[in-house]
Amino acid sequence: MFGLGTTELIVIGVIVFLIFGAKRIPEIGKGLGGVQAGQKRNNPGRYRQS
C-alpha cells in the first residue's frame, strides 16, 4: 500500500488522533467511506470484484 510499513501507518494514525481527537475520527471515517461508495456506484466497471 504505497510502500508504507506498519510503523509508518501507526505514526500517521497517532498524528490523526492527536489532530482530530477521538470524537471526530468516526465521523471522518464515515465520510471517507461514503466517498468510496459513491465512486464505486458511479464507476462500476473500474471496481470489479475478481
PEJOLIN-V628500 format. One record per run of one state. SS is the DSSP state (2 for helix, 1 for strand, 0 for the rest). FROM is the first residue (numbers start at 0). TO is the last residue. If there is no record, write none. Layout:
((SS FROM TO) (SS FROM TO))
This chain:
((0 0 4) (2 5 19) (0 20 20) (2 21 41) (0 42 49))
